[in-house]
Amino acid sequence: MNKLDFSIIIPLYNQEKYIERCVKSALRQDFNGTYEVIVVNDGSTDGSEEILNSFNDTRLKIFKNQNGGLAYSRNFGNSKASGEYIVYLDADDELDHSCLKTFYNKNLDYDADIILAPYCAIREHRNDIKEYFPLKKFRNKKGYLNIQNTKGEILKTNFEAWGKAYKKEFILKNNIESPIIHLAEDVPLFYKALLSTDKILLVKKPVYFYRRGHKKPYKNGKYDLVQEVIKTIHASEEIVKNYKNYNCIEKIYAQNTLKICLFWYKKFKKLDNREVFYDFSTGYLKDFGLELSFRIKSFINNLIDIL
C-alpha cells in the first residue's frame, strides 16, 4: 500500500441532504500532495448510498458496514487509512478548500502528532456562519503546544474529533480510538489524544465548517442516551485521572465536564429520563465544587426555554 499524505475519514449514516456537499468539499482540496477520502457507510437507509455511487473519483473509497455507530465507523476508517495523517469529517459538515494545505504547510518544519485549528459553525437556525477559536491566546506562539507549556489550557479547545489532523503512527502507537459509546464519544478520544503527546501544533486559519441547528430533538431508541453520555464522562475520567500530572489539569477537566453536563442537559429536554442526568451531573460535579453552578445555569437555561 502506497503511503499518502492524508486520509480524510467520513462516517456516514442517513445524511442524504448533506453528504454530496461534504464529499465534494473533501475532494476539492487545494493541495498538491496525495490524499484519499474514506467514506464508511454505517448502514444508511436513505438515499445516501446512491449519492455516493454517483461520484467517479479514484481518491474516494467507499465501505459499507452494518449499523455500528459513529465510533465504530471512525475506528474502521482508521484501519483502512493509508495517509500519514488522518482528518475526521462528519457527513453533515464540510472542509475548507485549503484544509489539507494549511495542515501540511504548518507541519513542514515539524513532526506533530496533532494539529489543531479554529473552525466555523454554519448556524442553520440563524442563517449565518460564526468563527470559533478556543485557543486564540496561543495563535502567535511558535513551536509545539502541550499540557506543560500551556498549563493545561490546551484542553480548552473543542472536544470534537474533527477540525484536527492526527498522525496515524501516533494513533496506532497510543491506541487512540473512539470508545464504542453512542453519544459524545469524541470526548474520551479528545483527552486520550491530547494527553498522550507533547507535540501539538496550532494553525490560525479555520479549516472546518461544522453545521448546527439542523438536528432533530434527541430521543431514546436503540440506546439510552442519558446513559451513553454518562459512559462518556466516566471513560474520560479514567483517562484524565491516570495522567501523570493530574493536578495540573484537574480544574480544567472539571470546568470542561461542567460544560458537557450543561450542554447535554439542554439537549435532553425532550427525554423522559432527563432528571436522571440532572441527578448524575449534580452528584458528579459535587466532587469538584461545581454542583451549584450546574444547578443555577441549568435553571436559567430552563427558564429561557420556557420564555
C-alpha positions in Angstrom: 0.0 0.0 0.0 1.4 3.4 -1.1 1.6 5.9 1.7 -0.3 9.1 1.2 -0.1 12.4 3.0 -3.6 12.4 4.3 -6.7 10.2 4.8 -10.0 12.0 5.3 -12.4 9.7 7.1 -16.2 10.3 6.8 -18.5 8.2 8.9 -21.9 8.2 7.2 -25.4 7.4 8.5 -28.5 8.8 6.8 -27.2 12.2 5.6 -28.6 12.4 2.1 -29.2 16.1 2.4 -25.6 17.0 3.1 -23.3 14.1 2.0 -22.8 15.3 -1.6 -21.5 18.7 -0.4 -19.5 17.0 2.3 -17.7 14.7 -0.1 -17.2 17.4 -2.7 -15.5 19.6 -0.1 -13.1 16.7 0.7 -12.3 16.1 -3.0 -11.9 19.7 -3.9 -8.8 20.4 -1.8 -6.3 23.0 -3.0 -3.5 20.6 -2.1 -0.7 19.4 -4.4 0.1 16.4 -2.2 -1.6 13.0 -2.0 -4.7 12.1 -0.1 -7.7 9.8 -0.1 -11.3 10.2 1.1 -12.7 7.2 3.0 -16.5 7.1 3.5 -17.7 4.4 5.9 -21.4 4.0 5.2 -22.8 2.8 8.5 -25.9 1.1 7.2 -27.7 4.1 5.8 -31.3 3.6 4.9 -32.0 6.8 3.0 -30.6 7.9 -0.4 -27.0 8.4 0.8 -25.6 5.3 -0.9 -27.0 6.4 -4.3 -25.4 9.8 -3.9 -22.0 8.2 -3.0 -22.2 6.0 -6.1 -22.6 9.0 -8.3 -19.0 10.1 -7.7 -16.3 9.0 -10.1 -13.0 9.7 -8.4 -10.3 7.2 -7.6 -9.4 9.1 -4.4 -12.9 8.2 -3.0 -13.1 4.8 -1.2 -16.4 3.6 0.0 -17.0 0.9 2.6 -20.4 -0.3 3.7 -21.0 -1.8 7.2 -23.9 -2.7 9.4 -25.0 0.0 11.8 -22.3 0.1 14.4 -22.3 3.8 15.3 -20.0 6.7 14.7 -17.2 5.4 16.9 -17.1 2.1 15.2 -17.1 3.7 11.8 -14.2 6.0 12.7 -12.2 3.1 14.1 -12.9 1.1 10.9 -11.8 4.1 8.8 -8.5 4.2 10.7 -7.9 0.6 9.8 -8.3 1.3 6.1 -6.3 4.6 6.0 -3.0 4.8 4.2 -2.4 8.5 4.9 0.4 9.7 7.2 -2.2 12.0 8.9 -5.9 11.4 9.5 -8.6 14.0 9.3 -12.1 13.3 10.5 -15.0 14.8 8.8 -18.7 14.4 9.8 -21.1 13.7 7.0 -23.2 16.8 7.5 -20.1 19.1 7.7 -17.6 20.5 5.2 -13.9 21.2 4.9 -12.4 24.5 3.7 -10.7 24.0 0.3 -7.4 24.8 1.9 -7.7 22.5 4.9 -5.0 19.9 3.9 -2.7 22.5 2.6 -3.0 24.5 5.8 -2.2 21.5 8.0 0.6 20.4 5.7 2.4 23.8 5.5 2.2 24.3 9.2 3.9 20.9 9.8 6.7 21.3 7.2 9.4 22.1 9.8 7.9 19.9 12.5 6.7 16.4 13.1 3.5 17.0 15.0 1.3 14.3 16.4 -1.8 16.5 16.4 -2.5 19.7 14.5 -5.4 21.9 15.8 -7.3 24.6 14.0 -10.1 27.1 14.5 -13.5 26.2 13.0 -16.6 27.9 11.7 -20.1 27.0 12.7 -22.8 27.0 9.9 -25.7 28.0 12.1 -28.7 27.0 10.0 -31.2 28.1 12.7 -29.8 31.6 12.4 -28.7 31.6 8.8 -25.2 32.7 9.4 -21.6 31.5 9.9 -19.6 32.2 13.1 -15.9 31.5 13.7 -14.7 29.8 16.9 -11.1 29.9 18.1 -11.0 28.5 21.6 -7.1 28.8 21.7 -6.9 32.3 20.3 -4.5 33.4 23.0 -1.9 31.0 21.7 -2.3 31.9 18.0 1.2 33.6 17.8 3.1 31.1 19.8 5.8 29.3 17.7 6.7 25.6 18.1 4.8 22.8 19.8 2.0 23.3 22.3 1.3 20.8 25.0 -0.1 20.4 28.6 3.1 21.7 30.2 3.7 24.9 28.3 0.0 25.9 28.2 -0.5 24.9 31.9 -3.2 22.6 30.7 -5.1 25.2 28.7 -4.7 23.2 25.5 -7.6 21.2 26.9 -9.8 24.2 26.4 -10.1 23.6 22.6 -13.2 22.0 21.2 -13.8 18.4 22.3 -14.8 17.1 18.9 -12.6 14.7 16.9 -13.0 16.9 13.8 -11.1 20.1 13.0 -7.8 18.4 13.7 -5.1 16.3 11.9 -3.7 13.2 13.7 -0.6 11.4 12.8 -1.6 7.8 12.1 1.5 6.3 13.7 0.7 8.3 16.8 -2.9 7.0 16.9 -1.7 3.4 16.5 1.1 3.6 19.0 -1.0 5.0 21.7 -4.2 3.0 20.9 -6.2 6.2 20.4 -9.6 5.2 19.2 -13.2 6.3 19.8 -14.7 4.1 22.6 -17.8 2.2 21.4 -20.2 4.7 23.0 -23.1 6.1 21.1 -23.2 9.7 22.1 -20.5 12.3 22.9 -17.9 9.6 22.0 -15.5 12.3 20.8 -14.7 13.4 24.4 -12.6 10.4 25.6 -10.8 10.4 22.3 -10.0 14.1 22.8 -8.5 13.5 26.2 -6.6 10.4 25.2 -5.0 12.2 22.2 -4.1 15.5 23.8 -2.7 13.8 27.0 -0.5 11.4 25.0 1.8 13.9 23.3 4.0 16.9 23.8 3.9 17.7 20.0 0.8 19.7 19.2 0.7 22.4 16.6 -1.9 25.2 16.2 -2.9 26.8 12.9 -4.6 30.2 12.7 -6.9 29.6 9.8 -10.3 28.0 10.2 -10.4 24.8 8.1 -13.6 23.1 9.2 -17.3 24.1 8.8 -19.5 22.5 11.5 -23.2 22.5 10.8 -25.5 23.4 13.7 -29.2 24.0 14.2 -30.4 21.2 11.9 -30.6 18.2 14.1 -33.9 16.8 15.4 -34.6 16.6 19.1 -32.8 13.7 20.9 -35.0 10.7 21.6 -34.2 7.4 23.3 -34.4 4.5 20.9 -31.9 1.7 20.5 -29.7 3.3 23.2 -30.5 5.1 26.4 -28.9 8.5 25.5 -28.5 9.6 29.1 -26.6 6.5 30.0 -24.4 6.9 26.9 -23.3 10.4 27.9 -22.7 9.1 31.5 -20.5 6.4 30.0 -18.6 9.1 28.1 -17.9 11.1 31.2 -16.7 8.0 33.1 -14.5 7.0 30.2 -13.0 10.5 30.1 -12.4 10.5 33.9 -10.5 7.2 33.7 -8.1 8.7 31.1 -7.7 12.0 32.8 -7.1 10.7 36.3 -4.4 8.3 35.0 -2.5 11.3 33.6 1.0 11.7 35.2 0.3 15.3 36.2 -3.4 15.2 37.0 -3.1 18.1 39.4 -2.2 20.4 36.5 -5.4 19.6 34.6 -7.9 18.8 37.4 -9.5 22.3 37.4 -9.8 22.5 33.6 -11.2 19.0 33.4 -13.8 19.9 36.0 -14.8 23.0 34.0 -14.9 21.1 30.8 -17.2 18.5 32.4 -19.5 21.2 33.7 -19.8 22.5 30.1 -20.5 18.9 28.8 -23.2 18.3 31.5 -24.9 21.7 30.8 -24.8 21.0 27.0 -26.3 17.6 27.2 -28.9 18.5 29.9 -30.2 21.1 27.5 -30.2 18.7 24.6 -32.1 16.1 26.6 -35.1 18.4 27.3 -37.4 16.1 25.3 -36.3 12.9 27.2 -38.5 11.4 29.9 -35.4 10.4 31.9 -33.8 13.8 31.7 -33.8 14.1 35.5 -31.6 11.1 35.8 -28.9 13.1 34.0 -29.6 16.1 36.2 -29.1 14.0 39.4 -25.9 12.4 37.9 -24.5 15.8 37.0 -25.0 17.4 40.3 -23.6 14.3 42.1 -20.5 14.1 39.8 -19.8 17.8 39.9 -20.1 18.0 43.7 -16.6 16.4 44.0 -15.3 19.5 42.2 -17.4 22.0 44.0 -19.4 22.8 40.8 -22.8 21.4 41.5 -24.3 24.8 42.5 -23.0 26.3 39.3 -24.7 23.5 37.3 -28.0 23.9 39.2 -28.0 27.7 38.6 -27.1 27.5 34.9 -29.4 24.7 34.2 -32.3 26.6 35.9 -31.5 29.7 33.8 -31.5 27.6 30.6 -34.8 26.0 31.5 -36.2 29.5 32.2 -35.0 30.7 28.8 -36.7 27.7 27.1 -40.0 28.5 28.8 -39.9 32.2 27.9 
